[in-house]
Amino acid sequence: MLNDILNDYEIESSQLIVRSMGYNIQIIVLEQTKYIKEELVKWIQTHITDEQTYSF
């Protein structure tokens, strides 16, 4: 829609197509404890909204 509006005002524009690839989950075991489990669970609850990824 924005493309059409800009073109009506004679402003050259194009559509930009973007694709999201989803999450890339990496699990790394650290020799020293950096985060406690509760901190990690809280971060996941705050930042992961996709139910399937959250369950994983």
DAVENRA-V233192 format. One record per residue. N is the residue number from 1. RES is the residue in one small letter. D_LAST is the distance of its C-alpha to the last C-alpha in Angstrom with 2 decimals. Layout:
# DAVENRA-V233192
[[N;RES;D_LAST] [N;RES;D_LAST]]
This chain:
# DAVENRA-V233192
[[1;m;37.48] [2;l;37.99] [3;n;39.20] [4;d;41.85] [5;i;43.00] [6;l;43.48] [7;n;45.33] [8;d;47.60] [9;y;48.59] [10;e;49.26] [11;i;46.44] [12;e;44.95] [13;s;41.22] [14;s;38.54] [15;q;35.05] [16;l;32.17] [17;i;29.18] [18;v;25.78] [19;r;22.56] [20;s;19.10] [21;m;16.95] [22;g;13.60] [23;y;11.32] [24;n;11.83] [25;i;9.47] [26;q;11.73] [27;i;11.60] [28;i;15.23] [29;v;16.88] [30;l;19.92] [31;e;23.13] [32;q;23.91] [33;t;21.80] [34;k;21.26] [35;y;18.86] [36;i;18.37] [37;k;15.11] [38;e;16.25] [39;e;16.88] [40;l;13.44] [41;v;11.92] [42;k;14.79] [43;w;14.23] [44;i;10.66] [45;q;12.22] [46;t;15.09] [47;h;13.86] [48;i;10.67] [49;t;12.11] [50;d;10.17] [51;e;8.67] [52;q;6.42] [53;t;5.12] [54;y;5.43] [55;s;3.79] [56;f;0.00]]
